[in-house]
């Protein structure tokens, strides 16, 4: 689904364990998450073809069960007791990352003619993450070089959106499919705000935060899903498998692999950007898969290819701004 979900929900192990020669390789877990997430937009598209809300309820329910099983297996019954002390802000911001994001992308896929285009809108959220982190949650000053790189990333991201919105004719100032674009950007912005807030959540609370986020979204989505109960007899096994895959594999195991990779990198003293850098190719893989699976040739259009490239560069600049700025500074000082 995403490039940079919330940091690890599992509390770090001891320092000795971090240097154990048998410690798992975080890079393998990043690749495991990618191997699941690259099918995420395809599953989202398949779900949107059959249901606006009913299958999303099933997705959230299965994701919640998966997270609970994983967390209880890792922490034991103590995790269930910690759920009694959930901060009100956790489910509130959680609605942005699950409920609003899922509804927005569902509507975008239903309204947008190109599944590849909707998939690209899905990956605007890293731009919004940096934007909201700077505007709302910034706690420390950054060097001007870092801000310059982030600014370049933001500019490329918004250029990509404008190119997509105008159908490859940015100077015409004619925006096609305003409603589809609105829902896609709303999904990207909501997940970006969710992701920016997640960076402020204490590491030991991330499991509680994610479970409360899914649980709160499930409660809000359930009445909408029940309103579509008449669709239930029309759903087949492919529809239910798509919902199960989205809930268990994307929102459950995918999040676990990614967050545990971040934790392992921190424990082993590895550079997070170096460990997670393969994730920047996720939009490309997702677009290729959804285009091949649905038989679309839209992704071959030059303006969509340029849009995809701009989004990849935008995400890389925004997420690795400090590392890139340091490298540029070293080159300039030679």
Rosetta blueprint (number, residue, H / E / L):
1 X L
2 X L
3 X L
4 X L
5 X L
6 X L
7 X L
8 X L
9 X L
10 X L
11 X L
12 X L
13 X L
14 X L
15 X H
16 X H
17 X H
18 X H
19 X L
20 X L
21 X L
22 X L
23 X L
24 X L
25 X L
26 X H
27 X H
28 X H
29 X H
30 X H
31 X H
32 X H
33 X H
34 X H
35 X H
36 X H
37 X H
38 X L
39 X L
40 X H
41 X H
42 X H
43 X H
44 X H
45 X H
46 X H
47 X H
48 X H
49 X H
50 X H
51 X L
52 X L
53 X L
54 X H
55 X H
56 X H
57 X H
58 X H
59 X H
60 X H
61 X H
62 X H
63 X H
64 X H
65 X H
66 X H
67 X H
68 X H
69 X H
70 X H
71 X H
72 X H
73 X H
74 X H
75 X H
76 X L
77 X L
78 X H
79 X H
80 X H
81 X H
82 X H
83 X H
84 X H
85 X H
86 X L
87 X L
88 X H
89 X H
90 X H
91 X H
92 X H
93 X H
94 X H
95 X H
96 X H
97 X H
98 X H
99 X H
100 X H
101 X H
102 X H
103 X H
104 X H
105 X H
106 X H
107 X H
108 X H
109 X H
110 X H
111 X H
112 X L
113 X L
114 X L
115 X H
116 X H
117 X H
118 X H
119 X H
120 X H
121 X H
122 X H
123 X L
124 X L
125 X H
126 X H
127 X H
128 X H
129 X H
130 X H
131 X H
132 X H
133 X H
134 X H
135 X H
136 X L
137 X L
138 X L
139 X L
140 X L
141 X L
142 X L
143 X L
144 X H
145 X H
146 X H
147 X H
148 X H
149 X H
150 X H
151 X H
152 X H
153 X H
154 X H
155 X H
156 X H
157 X H
158 X H
159 X H
160 X H
161 X H
162 X H
163 X H
164 X H
165 X H
166 X L
167 X L
168 X L
169 X L
170 X H
171 X H
172 X H
173 X L
174 X L
175 X L
176 X L
177 X L
178 X H
179 X H
180 X H
181 X H
182 X H
183 X H
184 X H
185 X H
186 X H
187 X H
188 X H
189 X H
190 X H
191 X H
192 X H
193 X H
194 X H
195 X H
196 X H
197 X H
198 X H
199 X L
200 X L
201 X L
202 X L
203 X H
204 X H
205 X H
206 X H
207 X H
208 X H
209 X H
210 X H
211 X H
212 X H
213 X H
214 X H
215 X H
216 X H
217 X H
218 X H
219 X H
220 X H
221 X H
222 X H
223 X H
224 X H
225 X H
226 X H
227 X L
228 X L
229 X H
230 X H
231 X H
232 X H
233 X H
234 X H
235 X L
236 X L
237 X H
238 X H
239 X H
240 X H
241 X H
242 X H
243 X H
244 X H
245 X H
246 X H
247 X H
248 X H
249 X H
250 X H
251 X H
252 X H
253 X H
254 X H
255 X H
256 X H
257 X H
258 X H
259 X H
260 X H
261 X H
262 X H
263 X H
264 X H
265 X H
266 X H
267 X H
268 X L
269 X L
270 X L
271 X L
272 X H
273 X H
274 X H
275 X H
276 X H
277 X H
278 X H
279 X H
280 X H
281 X H
282 X H
283 X H
284 X H
285 X H
286 X H
287 X H
288 X H
289 X H
290 X H
291 X H
292 X H
293 X H
294 X H
295 X L
296 X L
297 X L
298 X H
299 X H
300 X H
301 X L
302 X H
303 X H
304 X H
305 X H
306 X H
307 X H
308 X H
309 X H
310 X H
311 X H
312 X H
313 X H
314 X H
315 X H
316 X H
317 X H
318 X H
319 X H
320 X L
321 X H
322 X H
323 X H
324 X H
325 X H
326 X H
327 X H
328 X H
329 X H
330 X H
331 X H
332 X H
333 X L
334 X L
